[in-house]
Amino acid sequence: MSCFVGCFDAFREVFNPASIKGKDVHASYYLNVLQPKKPIRVAITGVAGQIGYALLPMIANGDMFGPDQEVIIQGVDLNIDAVRENLKGIQMELDDGYYPLLKQVIFTTDPNVAFQDADVAILLGAFPRKQGMERKDLMEKNISIFKTMGTAIEKNASKDIKVLVVGNPANTNCLVCSQFAPSIPKKNFSALTRLDHNRARGQIALKAGVQLNEVSNVCIWGNHSSTQYPDVCHGTIGGKPIESVLAKEKNWLKSEFISMIQTRGAAIINARKASSALSAARGITNHMHDWICGTSTPGEYVSMAVFTDGTDGYGVDKGLIYSFPVTCKGNGEWEIVKGLPIDDFSRQKMKATEQELAEERTLARVEEFLQPVGSKSGRMNMNV
Protein backbone atom coordinates (compact mmCIF):
# COMPACT_ATOMS: atom_id res chain seq x y z
CA MET A 1 0.00 0.00 0.00
CA SER A 2 2.80 2.40 0.88
CA CYS A 3 4.39 1.69 -2.50
CA PHE A 4 1.12 2.60 -4.24
CA VAL A 5 0.81 5.83 -2.25
CA GLY A 6 4.40 6.73 -3.05
CA CYS A 7 3.87 6.13 -6.76
CA PHE A 8 0.66 8.17 -6.68
CA ASP A 9 2.41 11.05 -4.92
CA ALA A 10 5.19 10.98 -7.51
CA PHE A 11 2.63 10.93 -10.34
CA ARG A 12 0.74 13.83 -8.79
CA GLU A 13 3.96 15.81 -8.45
CA VAL A 14 4.90 15.24 -12.10
CA PHE A 15 1.50 16.36 -13.37
CA ASN A 16 0.85 19.10 -10.85
CA PRO A 17 0.29 22.35 -12.82
CA ALA A 18 2.53 24.17 -10.34
CA SER A 19 5.44 21.82 -11.03
CA ILE A 20 5.27 21.34 -14.82
CA LYS A 21 7.09 24.53 -15.76
CA GLY A 22 9.93 23.59 -18.06
CA LYS A 23 8.66 20.00 -18.48
CA ASP A 24 7.08 20.41 -21.91
CA VAL A 25 6.17 16.77 -22.48
CA HIS A 26 4.62 16.37 -19.07
CA ALA A 27 2.82 19.71 -19.33
CA SER A 28 1.39 18.82 -22.71
CA TYR A 29 0.17 15.46 -21.43
CA TYR A 30 -1.41 17.02 -18.36
CA LEU A 31 -3.14 19.80 -20.28
CA ASN A 32 -4.30 17.75 -23.26
CA VAL A 33 -5.00 14.32 -21.80
CA LEU A 34 -5.62 14.48 -18.07
CA GLN A 35 -7.32 17.87 -18.16
CA PRO A 36 -10.26 18.09 -20.61
CA LYS A 37 -10.32 21.02 -23.02
CA LYS A 38 -12.45 23.95 -21.99
CA PRO A 39 -15.21 24.71 -24.53
CA ILE A 40 -14.50 27.75 -26.71
CA ARG A 41 -17.18 30.42 -26.47
CA VAL A 42 -17.80 31.92 -29.91
CA ALA A 43 -19.77 35.17 -30.12
CA ILE A 44 -21.28 35.90 -33.55
CA THR A 45 -23.04 39.11 -34.53
CA GLY A 46 -25.51 39.16 -37.42
CA VAL A 47 -25.89 35.44 -36.82
CA ALA A 48 -29.29 35.17 -38.54
CA GLY A 49 -27.92 36.33 -41.90
CA GLN A 50 -26.76 34.26 -44.85
CA ILE A 51 -23.14 34.05 -43.75
CA GLY A 52 -24.17 33.11 -40.22
CA TYR A 53 -26.38 30.34 -41.57
CA ALA A 54 -23.49 28.93 -43.63
CA LEU A 55 -20.94 29.41 -40.84
CA LEU A 56 -22.73 27.79 -37.90
CA PRO A 57 -22.42 24.16 -39.09
CA MET A 58 -18.73 24.66 -39.85
CA ILE A 59 -18.12 25.79 -36.27
CA ALA A 60 -20.35 23.09 -34.76
CA ASN A 61 -18.71 20.34 -36.82
CA GLY A 62 -15.17 21.13 -35.61
CA ASP A 63 -13.91 22.64 -38.86
CA MET A 64 -12.86 25.87 -37.14
CA PHE A 65 -11.16 24.69 -33.94
CA GLY A 66 -10.48 21.02 -34.52
CA PRO A 67 -12.22 17.64 -34.18
CA ASP A 68 -11.83 17.41 -30.39
CA GLN A 69 -12.73 20.96 -29.36
CA GLU A 70 -16.18 21.63 -27.91
CA VAL A 71 -17.81 24.98 -28.64
CA ILE A 72 -20.50 27.20 -27.18
CA ILE A 73 -22.13 29.47 -29.77
CA GLN A 74 -23.39 32.84 -28.52
CA GLY A 75 -25.18 34.57 -31.39
CA VAL A 76 -26.74 38.03 -31.46
CA ASP A 77 -28.93 39.76 -34.02
CA LEU A 78 -31.62 42.40 -34.35
CA ASN A 79 -34.58 42.51 -31.98
CA ILE A 80 -37.32 42.22 -34.60
CA ASP A 81 -39.96 39.52 -35.04
CA ALA A 82 -38.71 38.13 -38.36
CA VAL A 83 -35.16 37.71 -37.04
CA ARG A 84 -36.30 36.09 -33.80
CA GLU A 85 -38.41 33.57 -35.74
CA ASN A 86 -35.49 32.85 -38.05
CA LEU A 87 -33.25 32.15 -35.07
CA LYS A 88 -35.81 29.71 -33.69
CA GLY A 89 -35.61 27.78 -36.94
CA ILE A 90 -31.81 27.84 -36.93
CA GLN A 91 -31.83 26.54 -33.36
CA MET A 92 -34.04 23.65 -34.47
CA GLU A 93 -31.65 22.79 -37.28
CA LEU A 94 -28.65 22.81 -34.97
CA ASP A 95 -30.55 20.53 -32.58
CA ASP A 96 -31.34 18.18 -35.47
CA GLY A 97 -27.91 18.26 -37.12
CA TYR A 98 -26.04 15.90 -34.77
CA TYR A 99 -23.07 18.02 -33.72
CA PRO A 100 -21.35 16.25 -30.80
CA LEU A 101 -18.93 19.16 -30.30
CA LEU A 102 -21.72 21.71 -29.92
CA LYS A 103 -22.10 22.01 -26.16
CA GLN A 104 -24.59 24.89 -26.04
CA VAL A 105 -26.29 27.50 -28.24
CA ILE A 106 -27.37 30.90 -26.95
CA PHE A 107 -29.24 33.26 -29.28
CA THR A 108 -29.97 36.75 -27.99
CA THR A 109 -30.67 40.33 -29.03
CA ASP A 110 -28.38 41.73 -26.32
CA PRO A 111 -24.66 42.13 -27.22
CA ASN A 112 -23.74 42.00 -23.53
CA VAL A 113 -25.14 38.48 -23.33
CA ALA A 114 -23.52 37.40 -26.59
CA PHE A 115 -20.05 38.57 -25.57
CA GLN A 116 -20.18 37.25 -22.00
CA ASP A 117 -16.86 35.42 -21.39
CA ALA A 118 -16.40 35.02 -25.16
CA ASP A 119 -13.06 33.61 -26.32
CA VAL A 120 -13.66 34.38 -30.00
CA ALA A 121 -15.86 37.00 -31.67
CA ILE A 122 -16.90 36.97 -35.32
CA LEU A 123 -18.55 40.26 -36.27
CA LEU A 124 -20.65 39.67 -39.39
CA GLY A 125 -23.17 42.48 -39.10
CA ALA A 126 -22.62 45.93 -40.60
CA PHE A 127 -24.68 48.66 -42.24
CA PRO A 128 -24.86 48.26 -46.05
CA ARG A 129 -24.02 51.04 -48.44
CA LYS A 130 -27.23 52.09 -50.16
CA GLN A 131 -27.69 53.80 -53.48
CA GLY A 132 -26.83 57.49 -53.24
CA MET A 133 -25.23 57.15 -49.80
CA GLU A 134 -22.10 59.20 -49.23
CA ARG A 135 -19.03 57.42 -47.89
CA LYS A 136 -19.04 59.45 -44.68
CA ASP A 137 -22.70 58.56 -44.09
CA LEU A 138 -21.87 54.87 -44.40
CA MET A 139 -19.01 55.35 -41.94
CA GLU A 140 -21.30 57.12 -39.49
CA LYS A 141 -23.74 54.20 -39.43
CA ASN A 142 -21.00 51.64 -38.96
CA ILE A 143 -19.16 53.58 -36.28
CA SER A 144 -22.33 53.50 -34.22
CA ILE A 145 -22.60 49.71 -34.65
CA PHE A 146 -18.95 48.95 -33.94
CA LYS A 147 -18.78 51.34 -31.02
CA THR A 148 -21.57 49.27 -29.48
CA MET A 149 -19.78 46.01 -30.27
CA GLY A 150 -16.43 47.23 -28.96
CA THR A 151 -18.00 48.51 -25.76
CA ALA A 152 -19.76 45.18 -25.18
CA ILE A 153 -16.52 43.27 -25.81
CA GLU A 154 -14.63 45.50 -23.39
CA LYS A 155 -17.25 45.02 -20.69
CA ASN A 156 -18.01 41.31 -21.02
CA ALA A 157 -15.52 39.25 -23.03
CA SER A 158 -12.38 37.38 -22.06
CA LYS A 159 -9.41 39.75 -22.03
CA ASP A 160 -7.67 37.35 -24.41
CA ILE A 161 -10.56 37.32 -26.89
CA LYS A 162 -9.72 37.05 -30.60
CA VAL A 163 -11.94 39.34 -32.70
CA LEU A 164 -12.51 38.88 -36.44
CA VAL A 165 -14.45 41.61 -38.27
CA VAL A 166 -16.23 40.62 -41.47
CA GLY A 167 -18.90 43.32 -41.94
CA ASN A 168 -17.80 45.98 -44.42
CA PRO A 169 -15.89 48.24 -44.51
CA ALA A 170 -14.23 45.48 -42.51
CA ASN A 171 -10.76 46.96 -41.98
CA THR A 172 -11.93 50.29 -40.63
CA ASN A 173 -14.83 48.74 -38.71
CA CYS A 174 -12.22 46.57 -37.03
CA LEU A 175 -10.14 49.64 -36.17
CA VAL A 176 -13.17 51.40 -34.66
CA CYS A 177 -14.15 48.32 -32.67
CA SER A 178 -10.65 48.02 -31.22
CA GLN A 179 -10.70 51.65 -30.08
CA PHE A 180 -13.75 50.96 -27.92
CA ALA A 181 -12.19 47.87 -26.33
CA PRO A 182 -8.94 49.43 -25.07
CA SER A 183 -8.05 46.64 -22.63
CA ILE A 184 -7.92 44.05 -25.43
CA PRO A 185 -4.51 43.93 -27.18
CA LYS A 186 -4.57 45.36 -30.70
CA LYS A 187 -2.97 42.15 -31.99
CA ASN A 188 -6.18 40.35 -31.00
CA PHE A 189 -8.19 42.23 -33.65
CA SER A 190 -8.23 41.21 -37.29
CA ALA A 191 -10.35 41.83 -40.39
CA LEU A 192 -11.16 39.18 -42.98
CA THR A 193 -9.06 39.04 -46.14
CA ARG A 194 -8.78 35.24 -46.14
CA LEU A 195 -11.78 35.16 -48.48
CA ASP A 196 -9.80 37.25 -50.98
CA HIS A 197 -6.76 35.04 -50.37
CA ASN A 198 -8.80 31.93 -51.13
CA ARG A 199 -10.25 33.56 -54.24
CA ALA A 200 -6.77 34.39 -55.52
CA ARG A 201 -5.46 30.92 -54.80
CA GLY A 202 -8.44 29.34 -56.54
CA GLN A 203 -8.10 31.41 -59.71
CA ILE A 204 -4.39 30.63 -59.98
CA ALA A 205 -5.13 26.91 -59.63
CA LEU A 206 -7.79 27.11 -62.33
CA LYS A 207 -5.53 29.02 -64.72
CA ALA A 208 -2.64 26.58 -64.18
CA GLY A 209 -4.88 23.50 -64.32
CA VAL A 210 -3.60 22.14 -61.00
CA GLN A 211 -5.07 21.04 -57.70
CA LEU A 212 -5.72 23.82 -55.21
CA ASN A 213 -3.26 22.48 -52.65
CA GLU A 214 -0.42 22.88 -55.15
CA VAL A 215 -0.76 26.68 -54.96
CA SER A 216 0.94 28.35 -52.00
CA ASN A 217 1.86 31.78 -50.67
CA VAL A 218 -0.27 34.12 -52.69
CA CYS A 219 -1.19 37.06 -50.47
CA ILE A 220 -3.51 40.03 -50.13
CA TRP A 221 -2.17 43.47 -49.26
CA GLY A 222 -4.27 46.29 -47.82
CA ASN A 223 -8.01 46.78 -47.69
CA HIS A 224 -10.86 44.33 -48.22
CA SER A 225 -12.16 46.47 -51.06
CA SER A 226 -11.67 47.10 -54.75
CA THR A 227 -8.23 48.60 -53.99
CA GLN A 228 -6.82 45.43 -52.42
CA TYR A 229 -3.71 44.02 -54.06
CA PRO A 230 -3.72 40.25 -54.69
CA ASP A 231 -0.01 39.47 -55.04
CA VAL A 232 1.41 36.34 -56.69
CA CYS A 233 5.04 37.50 -56.86
CA HIS A 234 6.06 35.27 -53.95
CA GLY A 235 3.65 32.41 -54.60
CA THR A 236 4.41 28.96 -55.94
CA ILE A 237 2.74 26.18 -57.91
CA GLY A 238 4.11 22.79 -56.99
CA GLY A 239 7.12 24.52 -55.44
CA LYS A 240 7.90 26.57 -58.57
CA PRO A 241 7.30 30.34 -58.82
CA ILE A 242 3.83 31.20 -60.12
CA GLU A 243 5.29 33.76 -62.51
CA SER A 244 7.52 31.05 -63.96
CA VAL A 245 4.80 28.41 -64.32
CA LEU A 246 2.42 30.99 -65.82
CA ALA A 247 5.09 32.84 -67.80
CA LYS A 248 2.79 33.07 -70.83
CA GLU A 249 0.10 34.68 -68.67
CA LYS A 250 2.14 37.63 -67.45
CA ASN A 251 -0.33 40.23 -68.75
CA TRP A 252 -3.24 38.33 -67.19
CA LEU A 253 -1.46 38.21 -63.82
CA LYS A 254 -0.84 41.97 -63.87
CA SER A 255 -4.31 43.05 -64.99
CA GLU A 256 -7.33 40.76 -65.36
CA PHE A 257 -6.41 38.53 -62.43
CA ILE A 258 -6.05 41.50 -60.07
CA SER A 259 -9.31 43.16 -61.11
CA MET A 260 -11.13 39.80 -60.94
CA ILE A 261 -10.18 39.29 -57.29
CA GLN A 262 -10.86 42.93 -56.43
CA THR A 263 -14.43 42.70 -57.77
CA ARG A 264 -15.21 39.04 -57.13
CA GLY A 265 -17.77 39.78 -54.43
CA ALA A 266 -19.77 42.05 -56.73
CA ALA A 267 -19.60 39.46 -59.51
CA ILE A 268 -21.08 36.80 -57.22
CA ILE A 269 -23.88 39.14 -56.14
CA ASN A 270 -24.68 39.82 -59.80
CA ALA A 271 -24.73 36.09 -60.56
CA ARG A 272 -26.75 34.75 -57.63
CA LYS A 273 -28.53 37.95 -56.53
CA ALA A 274 -27.13 37.43 -53.05
CA SER A 275 -23.77 37.77 -51.34
CA SER A 276 -20.98 35.21 -51.30
CA ALA A 277 -22.14 33.62 -48.06
CA LEU A 278 -20.74 30.11 -48.49
CA SER A 279 -17.23 31.13 -49.54
CA ALA A 280 -17.19 33.87 -46.89
CA ALA A 281 -18.08 31.33 -44.20
CA ARG A 282 -15.31 29.08 -45.46
CA GLY A 283 -12.82 31.96 -45.40
CA ILE A 284 -13.84 32.84 -41.84
CA THR A 285 -13.37 29.22 -40.80
CA ASN A 286 -9.93 29.03 -42.45
CA HIS A 287 -8.90 32.34 -40.86
CA MET A 288 -9.90 31.37 -37.33
CA HIS A 289 -8.57 27.82 -37.62
CA ASP A 290 -5.10 29.01 -38.57
CA TRP A 291 -5.15 31.85 -36.03
CA ILE A 292 -6.05 29.52 -33.16
CA CYS A 293 -4.53 26.20 -34.30
CA GLY A 294 -1.66 27.42 -36.50
CA THR A 295 -0.90 27.08 -40.20
CA SER A 296 -0.43 23.44 -41.09
CA THR A 297 2.57 23.60 -43.44
CA PRO A 298 6.00 25.01 -42.45
CA GLY A 299 6.79 28.08 -44.54
CA GLU A 300 3.17 28.59 -45.56
CA TYR A 301 1.68 32.01 -45.12
CA VAL A 302 -1.85 33.31 -45.33
CA SER A 303 -3.49 36.73 -45.42
CA MET A 304 -4.84 38.58 -42.38
CA ALA A 305 -5.70 42.26 -41.95
CA VAL A 306 -4.00 43.28 -38.71
CA PHE A 307 -3.08 46.40 -36.76
CA THR A 308 -0.04 48.30 -38.02
CA ASP A 309 2.44 49.62 -35.46
CA GLY A 310 5.31 50.66 -37.73
CA THR A 311 7.25 47.40 -37.41
CA ASP A 312 5.82 45.55 -40.43
CA GLY A 313 8.93 46.19 -42.53
CA TYR A 314 7.00 47.46 -45.57
CA GLY A 315 6.57 51.10 -44.57
CA VAL A 316 2.81 50.97 -43.99
CA ASP A 317 1.50 53.85 -41.89
CA LYS A 318 0.84 53.21 -38.21
CA GLY A 319 -2.67 52.83 -36.87
CA LEU A 320 -4.36 51.00 -39.75
CA ILE A 321 -5.89 47.56 -40.10
CA TYR A 322 -3.96 46.42 -43.18
CA SER A 323 -3.75 42.98 -44.78
CA PHE A 324 -0.33 41.32 -44.86
CA PRO A 325 1.05 37.87 -45.50
CA VAL A 326 1.36 36.27 -42.06
CA THR A 327 2.34 33.01 -40.45
CA CYS A 328 0.24 31.67 -37.58
CA LYS A 329 1.88 29.78 -34.73
CA GLY A 330 -1.37 28.81 -33.03
CA ASN A 331 -2.86 29.98 -29.73
CA GLY A 332 -3.71 33.30 -31.36
CA GLU A 333 -0.12 34.18 -32.24
CA TRP A 334 0.73 35.51 -35.71
CA GLU A 335 3.70 37.21 -37.35
CA ILE A 336 3.94 39.33 -40.47
CA VAL A 337 6.18 37.73 -43.09
CA LYS A 338 9.04 40.19 -43.42
CA GLY A 339 11.72 40.74 -46.00
CA LEU A 340 9.72 39.91 -49.13
CA PRO A 341 11.13 41.81 -52.13
CA ILE A 342 8.66 44.41 -53.40
CA ASP A 343 8.96 45.68 -56.98
CA ASP A 344 7.73 49.06 -58.20
CA PHE A 345 4.46 47.65 -59.55
CA SER A 346 3.61 46.03 -56.22
CA ARG A 347 4.69 49.07 -54.23
CA GLN A 348 2.31 51.27 -56.20
CA LYS A 349 -0.60 48.90 -55.59
CA MET A 350 0.21 48.61 -51.90
CA LYS A 351 0.36 52.39 -51.50
CA ALA A 352 -2.98 52.89 -53.27
CA THR A 353 -4.83 50.60 -50.89
CA GLU A 354 -3.00 52.11 -47.90
CA GLN A 355 -4.19 55.55 -48.99
CA GLU A 356 -7.79 54.37 -49.07
CA LEU A 357 -7.47 52.99 -45.55
CA ALA A 358 -5.94 56.25 -44.35
CA GLU A 359 -8.91 58.14 -45.81
CA GLU A 360 -11.35 55.80 -44.07
CA ARG A 361 -9.48 56.26 -40.80
CA THR A 362 -9.79 60.04 -41.16
CA LEU A 363 -13.54 59.72 -41.60
CA ALA A 364 -13.77 57.40 -38.61
CA ARG A 365 -12.05 59.95 -36.38
CA VAL A 366 -14.47 62.78 -37.16
CA GLU A 367 -16.18 63.55 -33.84
CA GLU A 368 -19.67 63.94 -35.30
CA PHE A 369 -19.57 60.30 -36.45
CA LEU A 370 -19.13 58.93 -32.93
CA GLN A 371 -22.83 58.40 -32.25
CA PRO A 372 -23.94 57.56 -28.70
CA VAL A 373 -24.33 53.86 -28.00
CA GLY A 374 -27.96 52.91 -28.56
CA SER A 375 -28.61 55.52 -31.25
CA LYS A 376 -30.56 54.39 -34.29
CA SER A 377 -28.10 52.69 -36.62
CA GLY A 378 -30.30 50.77 -39.04
CA ARG A 379 -30.19 47.23 -40.25
CA MET A 380 -26.97 45.25 -40.30
CA ASN A 381 -25.71 43.74 -43.54
CA MET A 382 -23.77 40.53 -44.07
CA ASN A 383 -22.53 41.13 -47.64
CA VAL A 384 -18.86 40.53 -48.39
Beta strands, then each sheet from edge to edge (+ up, - down):
strand 1: 40-45
strand 2: 71-76
strand 3: 102-108
strand 4: 120-123
strand 5: 162-165
strand 6: 189-191
strand 7: 215-216
strand 8: 219-221
strand 9: 229-231
strand 10: 236-237
strand 11: 240-241
strand 12: 302-307
strand 13: 321-330
strand 14: 333-336
sheet 1: 3+ 2+ 1+ 4+ 5+ 6+ 12- 13+ 14-
sheet 2: 7+ 10- 11+
sheet 3: 8+ 9-
end
